[in-house]
Amino acid sequence: MQRTAVINVVGLTESLIGPATPNISQFLRAGTKANIIPAFPAVTCTAQSNYLTGATPAQHGIVANGWYNRELAEVQFWKQSNHLVAGKKIWDDLKQQDPKLTCAKLFWWYNMYSTADYSITPRPMYPADGRKFFDIYSRPDNIREEIKRDLGEFPFPTFWGPAAGIQTPQGAPDAASKWIAESAKWIENKYSPTLNLIYLPHLDYNLQRHGPKDPRIAADLQQIDTIVGDLISFFQKRGVQIILLSEYGITAVDTPIHLNRLFREQGWLTIKQELGLELLDYGASKAFAVADHQIAHIYLNDRSLETKVRDLLAKQTGIEFIYGEKEKSEQGINHTRAGDLIAVAKENAWFTYYYWLDDALAPDFARCVDIHRKPGYDPVELFLDPKIPAVKLRILRRLLQKKMGFRMLMDVIPLDATLVKGSHGRRTTNPADQPVLIDGKSGLNWPKVVDSTEVCEWLKARIKGVIING
């Protein structure tokens, strides 16, 4: 088996590789590239599951970053157990051929309780008194304390939220990806795994915050290029072959779509008042949407409404496709976790989870970075609320409350979805905006395009030292 590092540069596309990325550009010129037909939906958890199993969501079950659990009547996002992903993982398949093979899985999702030999993933601690402490989870468990001793604490606030991708007291714009890259070198030096899976999220933040055409993105490209270039040099010196890939391309958006508000106006949502604020009661609602970037899973507790829901969706100018059972089967997403209908936004649009009609009644978690309570993905968490006077003083006050042992609410996130300028999830139509697969070996007779479910076989072949032709 050929020792291999797979570096997942989130959001990287051919259109972004250029003068601002000299290291990646050189790696591309010296190697072999294929575009990837992205997973559907083109979101983190689905794309990674396609890559690591070679299967579709209909088979492995990861239909989005989150979905409605029909048995519990709960929407659950960003769960971490690897048991959620059905099917044999790439390292399990390779180990059957070579039991000595080892795999490190660094910040790729579904990292808890996987059969990978070494794993690190973000995992806060939640004491019983309601507090939250940033931390990581690792296997073996001793890695957690050893790596924090050597590298310092993982800069969790820079991994997601308004401190991600910008200079703040919490860290540099690229702090999270730098730490992950250093953890990859740490794992290599200590364990020398056969396969090292490395996740670098840096481009994800400002591509969503500002959009891919914003001139400020050049600085992000330079920063991630420096990190990737350092990893390429490090692994090459150790005789480790390198493969770069990405999960999706991010395109410019200007139109948020609030499906749950639309459904509420039809009387299909059930809203309950709790402590003077509004909560969406999923199990009691006739129909509701679970939004994830540019796709929305629509769950029907009242199946007699399917035609009415379809007709309503068809009238919305920001929606391009509506998938029912036939279309879900064609797209490889006909799994029980998927919505009864799936809406796909036009390229310039995306779906919010918002369901309240009056911001004064929005739930308390709406104004916080709270990826688990929200019934949908919320990129507005990348912003501080411009309507709050001296918002940074509010943050300081909240942090002082926390330090003194008081419960506090870090309520600094705006409720203005028009702030978001980039999104993903639908399959991009422009090849230059597709994710890429770049092998450091030149002259490989690869096809120009591979499907996301084929990436697993390409990776296995390269790890086994096999040259396969397209």
PyMOL commands that set and color helices and strands:
alter all, ss='L'
color gray80, all
select helices_A, chain A and resi 14-16+22-30+44-53+57-60+82-84+90-97+142-151+156-158+175-191+202-209+217-237+259-265+303-314+325-330+359-361+364-367+379-382+391-403+417-419+431-433+452-463
alter helices_A, ss='H'
color red, helices_A
select strands_A, chain A and resi 4-9+32-37+66-69+74-77+103-106+118-122+136-139+195-200+241-245+251-252+255-257+271-274+277-280+287-292+295-300+319-323+341-345+349-351+422-423+436-439+449-451
alter strands_A, ss='S'
color yellow, strands_A
deselect
rebuild
show_as cartoon
